Amino acid sequence: MSVPVPVPVDEVRAAGGAGEPRAPVPPRPPAAGEAAGRTAGRAAGRMTRTLAVAVALWTVFLVAFLLLTGEHWWWRPVELLPPLTFLVVPLLLLALTPAARGARGRLSVAALCALLLGLPLAGLNAHALPGLGGTTAAPPGAPRVFSWNTEYWDDSDDPEEFYAYLKAQRADVYLLQEHVSWDLARHRPVRVDHVAELRARFPGFHVVAVGEVLTMSRYPIEEWRALDSWPYLSDPGIGKPPDGGFPEYYRYKVLRTDLRVDGRVMTFYNIHVPVQLDVSMDPFSARFPEFMRAQEVRRQAHYRALERDLAENRLPVVVAGDMNGTSAMGEVRRLGGRLKDALPASGLLYPGTWPASGPALWRLDWAFTSESVTVHEYRTVDSRGMSDHRAQALVLSVPGG
C-alpha cells in the first residue's frame, strides 16, 4: 500500500485539477525583431498595392490618350502634357517595382510594356545616340531653308535687329509665320504688309504672303497659292471669324510655293496651325470651351486642306512651320506617316522648340519632306529673345538637281 505524497496547493492550481480548467497563461510579448518584420511586411504590401494601382492607372490613361488624341477638343488640354512625360512616368514606375514584394515580376513587365507603348509619343531622336546616326554631307550649293514663327513680326523688337537676324541665317528659302501685328487690347490680329520692304532688304529674293504666312525665296517661284481651309470646316458657324474682320488670317494658314531649285521644281509648304486654347482666358468662363471648339474646327480644316493637296502633289515637297502639335498628337503623327521627319538629321536627342526662353519641353515646330528629298542637316536656332519659338534650319538635297 502506497502512501500519497502531498502536492503543494499552488502547483495544483497551476496545473488544474481533474475536471477543472487550466489557468490562462499570459501571452509572450513579441520580440522586437518580429514586430519590426510585421510592420515592414505591411508597408511592403501597401507599396505593392500602390504600385499596382499606379501602373494600372497609367496604362488606362495611355490607352485612352492613344484613342482620343487628335479627335476631340475637350481632350486638347491633356494633349498639352510635355511629351517626355510618356518616358519619365513609366521609367519611374519601372524603377520602383523592385519594392513590390511578390509582384515585382508582373509589375515590371507591365511597366515595361507601358514604356514601350508610350516611347513613340515622347519625341526622342534615336539617331542622336552614338552609333545610330550619321548623315551624308550636303553637296555644294545645297538649298538652305529657315522656318520661324516670328511672334508677331517685329512688334516688340528693334526692326534693324530683326532683319539682321534674318539675314544672318543665310538661307535660300525663308518660311515665316505670324507676319501680322496684334491688338492686345481687343485681342485680335492686325494686318501688316512688309513684302515691299523685304524685297528691298533682300535683293534678288522673291516674296509672297497671304494672311499671316510669308515665304521668301532666292529661287524663282513657278507658282504659288494659299490652301483654302473653309471648304473643310466641319462647322462653318464657329470656324469663321465672328466679326468678319481680317478673314485671310483665319482662312489661310498653309502657303504653297513651287520653286525651281537648280533646274528641278519642288514644293514648299509654309504652315502655321492655330493654337488649341488661349491660356490668358479664364478656364471656367463660357468663352473658354467655345474658343477651344472653334479652334479645333479650324485646326482640322487646315490639316485636311494640306493633306488633300499633298495627296494630289507629285513634286518633291517640304512642309515646315509651327504646327502647334507635339510628337504625341494624332494629327502630327498622321502627317509623319505620310512624310519623313527631318529629325534624323539632327544631333539633338530632344529638339524642343518652345518656349525659347527656357527649357524647351515642347517641339511645336516641325519639318517634313517627301521620301525623295534628303535632309543633310536639321537644327534649331536661338531666337535671341525676338520670339517665343526657336527657329528651324535645314540643309536639303534636291533630287535631280
C-alpha positions as CSV (number, residue, x, y, z in Angstrom):
1,M,0.0,0.0,0.0
2,S,1.5,3.3,-1.2
3,V,1.4,6.4,0.9
4,P,0.1,9.5,-1.0
5,V,2.6,12.3,-1.4
6,P,1.1,15.7,-0.6
7,V,1.3,18.2,-3.6
8,P,1.5,21.9,-2.9
9,V,-1.7,23.8,-3.3
10,D,0.0,26.3,-5.7
11,E,1.1,23.5,-8.1
12,V,-2.4,22.0,-8.2
13,R,-3.9,25.4,-9.0
14,A,-1.4,26.0,-11.8
15,A,-1.9,22.6,-13.4
16,G,-5.6,22.5,-12.9
17,G,-7.2,19.7,-11.1
18,A,-9.3,17.0,-12.5
19,G,-12.3,18.5,-14.3
20,E,-11.0,22.0,-13.7
21,P,-10.0,24.5,-16.4
22,R,-6.3,25.4,-16.6
23,A,-5.3,28.8,-15.6
24,P,-4.7,31.1,-18.6
25,V,-1.0,31.6,-19.5
26,P,-0.3,35.2,-20.3
27,P,0.9,35.6,-24.0
28,R,4.6,36.1,-24.5
29,P,5.3,39.6,-25.8
30,P,6.7,39.6,-29.4
31,A,10.4,40.1,-29.8
32,A,11.4,43.5,-31.2
33,G,12.6,41.8,-34.5
34,E,9.3,40.1,-35.1
35,A,7.3,43.3,-34.6
36,A,9.6,45.2,-37.0
37,G,9.2,42.4,-39.5
38,R,5.4,42.5,-39.4
39,T,5.5,46.4,-39.8
40,A,7.8,46.1,-42.8
41,G,5.5,43.4,-44.3
42,R,2.5,45.7,-44.0
43,A,4.5,48.6,-45.6
44,A,5.6,46.3,-48.4
45,G,2.1,45.3,-49.0
46,R,0.9,48.9,-49.2
47,M,3.7,49.7,-51.6
48,T,2.8,46.7,-53.8
49,R,-0.8,47.8,-53.9
50,T,0.1,51.4,-54.6
51,L,2.4,50.5,-57.4
52,A,-0.2,48.1,-59.0
53,V,-2.8,50.8,-58.9
54,A,-0.3,53.4,-60.4
55,V,0.7,51.0,-63.2
56,A,-2.9,50.2,-64.0
57,L,-4.0,53.9,-64.0
58,W,-1.1,54.9,-66.2
59,T,-1.9,52.1,-68.7
60,V,-5.5,53.1,-68.8
61,F,-4.5,56.7,-69.4
62,L,-2.1,55.8,-72.1
63,V,-4.7,53.7,-74.0
64,A,-7.2,56.5,-73.6
65,F,-4.7,59.0,-74.9
66,L,-3.9,56.9,-78.0
67,L,-7.6,56.5,-78.7
68,L,-8.6,60.1,-78.2
69,T,-5.7,62.2,-79.4
70,G,-6.2,64.4,-82.4
71,E,-10.0,64.0,-82.4
72,H,-11.7,65.9,-79.6
73,W,-11.5,69.5,-78.5
74,W,-12.1,68.6,-74.8
75,W,-9.1,66.3,-74.8
76,R,-6.7,69.0,-76.0
77,P,-5.6,70.2,-72.6
78,V,-4.5,66.7,-71.7
79,E,-2.5,66.6,-75.0
80,L,-0.5,69.6,-73.9
81,L,1.5,67.4,-71.5
82,P,5.2,67.6,-72.3
83,P,5.9,64.6,-74.5
84,L,8.7,63.5,-72.2
85,T,6.0,62.6,-69.7
86,F,5.4,59.4,-71.7
87,L,9.0,58.4,-71.0
88,V,9.5,59.7,-67.4
89,V,6.4,58.2,-65.8
90,P,6.9,54.5,-66.9
91,L,10.6,54.8,-66.2
92,L,9.8,55.9,-62.6
93,L,7.3,53.1,-62.2
94,L,9.8,50.6,-63.5
95,A,12.4,51.9,-61.1
96,L,10.0,51.4,-58.1
97,T,8.9,47.9,-59.0
98,P,11.7,46.1,-57.0
99,A,9.9,47.4,-53.9
100,A,6.8,45.4,-54.8
101,R,7.2,42.1,-52.9
102,G,5.7,39.1,-54.5
103,A,4.6,41.0,-57.6
104,R,7.7,42.7,-58.8
105,G,8.0,40.5,-61.9
106,R,4.5,41.1,-63.1
107,L,4.6,44.8,-62.4
108,S,8.0,45.2,-64.1
109,V,6.6,43.6,-67.2
110,A,3.5,45.9,-67.1
111,A,5.6,49.0,-66.6
112,L,8.0,47.9,-69.4
113,C,5.0,47.4,-71.8
114,A,3.7,50.9,-70.9
115,L,7.2,52.3,-71.6
116,L,7.4,50.7,-75.0
117,L,3.8,51.8,-75.8
118,G,4.4,55.4,-74.9
119,L,8.0,55.7,-76.2
120,P,7.0,56.7,-79.8
121,L,5.0,59.6,-78.2
122,A,8.0,61.0,-76.3
123,G,9.6,62.5,-79.4
124,L,13.1,61.3,-78.8
125,N,15.6,61.3,-81.6
126,A,17.2,57.9,-81.5
127,H,19.6,58.9,-84.4
128,A,21.4,61.2,-81.9
129,L,22.6,58.2,-79.9
130,P,26.2,57.1,-80.6
131,G,26.3,54.6,-83.5
132,L,22.8,55.1,-84.6
133,G,23.0,58.4,-86.5
134,G,25.0,59.7,-89.4
135,T,24.0,61.7,-92.4
136,T,25.7,62.3,-95.8
137,A,27.5,65.5,-96.5
138,A,25.5,68.1,-98.3
139,P,26.6,68.8,-101.9
140,P,27.9,72.2,-102.8
141,G,25.2,74.8,-103.1
142,A,22.6,72.6,-101.3
143,P,19.4,74.7,-100.5
144,R,19.3,76.1,-97.0
145,V,15.8,76.5,-95.5
146,F,14.9,78.6,-92.5
147,S,11.5,78.3,-90.8
148,W,10.4,80.5,-87.9
149,N,7.4,81.7,-86.0
150,T,8.4,85.4,-85.6
151,E,5.9,86.1,-82.8
152,Y,4.0,89.0,-84.5
153,W,6.9,90.0,-86.7
154,D,8.8,92.9,-85.1
155,D,6.0,94.2,-82.8
156,S,8.3,94.3,-79.8
157,D,11.7,94.1,-81.5
158,D,14.1,96.6,-83.0
159,P,13.3,96.3,-86.7
160,E,17.0,96.6,-87.7
161,E,17.9,93.8,-85.3
162,F,15.0,91.7,-86.6
163,Y,16.1,91.9,-90.2
164,A,19.8,91.5,-89.3
165,Y,18.8,88.2,-87.6
166,L,17.0,87.0,-90.8
167,K,20.0,87.9,-93.0
168,A,22.4,86.1,-90.6
169,Q,20.7,82.8,-91.4
170,R,22.0,83.0,-95.0
171,A,19.0,80.9,-96.1
172,D,17.8,80.4,-99.6
173,V,14.2,79.8,-98.6
174,Y,12.5,81.5,-95.6
175,L,9.2,80.1,-94.3
176,L,8.0,82.7,-91.8
177,Q,4.9,82.7,-89.7
178,E,3.0,85.4,-87.8
179,H,3.6,88.1,-90.4
180,V,1.0,90.1,-88.6
181,S,0.6,92.6,-85.8
182,W,-1.5,92.0,-82.7
183,D,-4.0,94.3,-80.9
184,L,-3.6,93.3,-77.3
185,A,-6.5,95.4,-76.0
186,R,-9.1,93.8,-78.3
187,H,-7.2,90.5,-78.7
188,R,-7.3,90.4,-82.4
189,P,-4.9,90.3,-85.4
190,V,-4.0,93.4,-87.3
191,R,-3.0,93.2,-91.0
192,V,0.6,94.3,-91.9
193,D,2.5,94.3,-95.2
194,H,6.3,94.1,-95.3
195,V,6.6,92.5,-98.7
196,A,8.0,95.6,-100.4
197,E,10.3,96.2,-97.5
198,L,11.6,92.6,-97.7
199,R,12.2,92.8,-101.4
200,A,14.3,96.0,-100.8
201,R,16.2,94.5,-97.9
202,F,16.8,91.1,-99.7
203,P,17.7,92.0,-103.3
204,G,17.1,89.1,-105.7
205,F,14.6,87.3,-103.4
206,H,11.0,86.6,-104.4
207,V,8.4,87.3,-101.7
208,V,4.8,86.1,-101.4
209,A,2.4,86.4,-98.5
210,V,-1.2,85.7,-97.5
211,G,-2.9,86.0,-94.2
212,E,0.0,85.7,-91.7
213,V,2.3,83.3,-93.6
214,L,5.1,84.7,-95.7
215,T,7.6,82.9,-97.9
216,M,10.8,84.4,-99.3
217,S,12.9,82.6,-101.8
218,R,16.1,83.1,-103.7
219,Y,14.8,80.6,-106.2
220,P,12.3,81.6,-108.8
221,I,8.6,81.0,-107.9
222,E,7.0,79.0,-110.6
223,E,3.5,79.0,-108.9
224,W,2.1,79.8,-105.5
225,R,-1.3,79.7,-103.8
226,A,-2.8,79.6,-100.3
227,L,-4.7,76.5,-99.3
228,D,-8.3,77.4,-98.5
229,S,-9.4,75.8,-95.3
230,W,-13.0,77.0,-95.3
231,P,-14.3,74.2,-97.6
232,Y,-13.1,71.7,-95.0
233,L,-14.7,73.4,-91.9
234,S,-16.9,70.8,-90.1
235,D,-18.8,73.7,-88.6
236,P,-18.5,77.0,-90.6
237,G,-20.6,78.7,-88.0
238,I,-17.9,78.7,-85.4
239,G,-14.9,78.2,-87.7
240,K,-15.1,81.5,-89.4
241,P,-14.2,84.8,-87.7
242,P,-17.1,86.0,-85.6
243,D,-16.8,89.7,-86.6
244,G,-15.7,89.1,-90.2
245,G,-12.6,91.1,-89.8
246,F,-9.3,90.1,-91.5
247,P,-10.7,86.8,-92.8
248,E,-7.5,85.8,-94.5
249,Y,-5.9,85.4,-91.1
250,Y,-8.3,82.6,-90.3
251,R,-8.8,81.2,-93.7
252,Y,-5.3,80.6,-94.9
253,K,-2.6,79.0,-92.7
254,V,-0.8,77.0,-95.4
255,L,1.1,78.8,-98.2
256,R,2.3,76.6,-101.1
257,T,5.1,77.8,-103.3
258,D,6.5,75.8,-106.2
259,L,10.1,76.8,-106.6
260,R,12.6,76.0,-109.4
261,V,15.6,74.8,-107.4
262,D,18.7,74.1,-109.6
263,G,16.6,73.1,-112.6
264,R,14.0,71.0,-110.6
265,V,10.6,72.2,-109.4
266,M,9.7,71.3,-105.8
267,T,7.0,72.4,-103.4
268,F,7.5,74.2,-100.1
269,Y,4.5,74.4,-97.7
270,N,4.7,77.1,-95.1
271,I,2.3,76.2,-92.3
272,H,1.0,77.7,-89.1
273,V,-1.8,75.7,-87.4
274,P,-3.9,77.6,-84.8
275,V,-3.2,77.0,-81.1
276,Q,-5.6,74.8,-79.2
277,L,-6.5,77.1,-76.4
278,D,-5.8,80.6,-75.0
279,V,-4.1,80.4,-71.6
280,S,-5.0,84.0,-71.0
281,M,-8.7,83.1,-70.8
282,D,-10.5,82.1,-67.6
283,P,-10.9,78.3,-67.9
284,F,-14.2,78.5,-66.0
285,S,-15.7,81.0,-68.3
286,A,-18.2,80.1,-71.1
287,R,-15.8,81.6,-73.7
288,F,-13.1,79.1,-72.9
289,P,-14.8,76.0,-74.2
290,E,-16.3,77.9,-77.1
291,F,-12.9,79.1,-78.2
292,M,-11.5,75.6,-77.9
293,R,-14.3,74.2,-80.1
294,A,-13.7,76.9,-82.7
295,Q,-10.0,76.4,-82.7
296,E,-10.4,72.6,-83.2
297,V,-12.7,73.1,-86.2
298,R,-10.1,75.4,-87.7
299,R,-7.1,73.2,-86.9
300,Q,-8.7,70.1,-88.5
301,A,-9.7,72.1,-91.6
302,H,-6.1,73.3,-92.2
303,Y,-4.7,69.8,-91.8
304,R,-7.4,68.4,-94.2
305,A,-6.5,71.1,-96.7
306,L,-2.9,70.2,-96.5
307,E,-3.5,66.5,-96.7
308,R,-5.7,66.9,-99.7
309,D,-3.1,69.0,-101.5
310,L,-0.3,66.6,-100.6
311,A,-2.3,63.7,-102.0
312,E,-2.5,65.4,-105.4
313,N,1.1,66.7,-105.5
314,R,3.6,64.7,-107.4
315,L,6.5,67.1,-106.8
316,P,9.2,66.7,-104.1
317,V,7.9,68.5,-101.1
318,V,9.0,70.2,-97.9
319,V,6.5,71.0,-95.1
320,A,7.7,73.2,-92.3
321,G,6.4,75.6,-89.8
322,D,4.6,76.0,-86.4
323,M,2.1,73.2,-86.2
324,N,1.2,73.7,-82.5
325,G,1.3,70.0,-82.2
326,T,3.6,67.6,-80.4
327,S,5.0,64.1,-81.1
328,A,2.2,62.7,-79.0
329,M,-0.7,64.3,-81.0
330,G,-2.5,62.2,-83.6
331,E,-2.5,64.8,-86.4
332,V,1.2,65.3,-86.3
333,R,1.8,61.5,-86.2
334,R,-0.6,61.1,-89.1
335,L,1.4,63.6,-91.1
336,G,4.6,61.9,-90.1
337,G,3.2,58.7,-91.5
338,R,2.8,60.3,-94.9
339,L,6.1,62.2,-95.0
340,K,9.6,61.9,-93.4
341,D,10.5,63.9,-90.3
342,A,13.7,65.9,-90.7
343,L,14.7,64.9,-87.1
344,P,17.2,62.1,-88.0
345,A,19.5,64.7,-89.5
346,S,19.8,66.4,-86.1
347,G,22.3,65.7,-83.4
348,L,19.8,66.6,-80.6
349,L,18.2,63.9,-78.6
350,Y,15.2,66.0,-77.9
351,P,14.9,69.1,-80.2
352,G,12.3,71.2,-78.3
353,T,11.3,74.5,-79.9
354,W,9.0,76.1,-77.3
355,P,9.4,78.0,-75.1
356,A,12.5,79.6,-76.5
357,S,13.3,81.4,-73.2
358,G,13.6,78.4,-71.0
359,P,13.8,74.6,-71.1
360,A,12.1,73.8,-74.5
361,L,9.9,70.9,-73.3
362,W,7.7,71.0,-76.4
363,R,8.5,70.5,-80.1
364,L,5.8,72.6,-81.7
365,D,7.7,73.4,-84.9
366,W,8.2,70.7,-87.4
367,A,9.9,70.0,-90.8
368,F,8.8,67.1,-93.0
369,T,9.9,66.1,-96.5
370,S,8.8,63.6,-99.2
371,E,10.8,60.4,-99.5
372,S,12.9,61.7,-102.5
373,V,14.3,64.7,-100.5
374,T,17.4,64.2,-98.4
375,V,17.9,66.3,-95.3
376,H,21.6,66.6,-94.6
377,E,21.3,68.9,-91.6
378,Y,18.5,69.8,-89.2
379,R,18.9,72.0,-86.2
380,T,17.0,74.5,-84.0
381,V,18.2,78.1,-83.8
382,D,18.1,80.5,-80.9
383,S,15.6,83.4,-81.5
384,R,17.7,85.9,-79.4
385,G,14.6,87.0,-77.5
386,M,12.6,88.0,-80.5
387,S,10.2,85.1,-80.4
388,D,8.8,82.6,-78.0
389,H,9.7,79.9,-80.6
390,R,13.1,78.6,-81.6
391,A,13.6,78.5,-85.3
392,Q,14.4,75.6,-87.6
393,A,17.2,75.4,-90.1
394,L,17.6,72.7,-92.7
395,V,20.0,71.8,-95.5
396,L,18.5,69.8,-98.3
397,S,19.5,67.8,-101.3
398,V,17.2,68.3,-104.3
399,P,16.6,65.1,-106.4
400,G,17.7,65.5,-109.9
401,G,19.2,68.9,-109.2
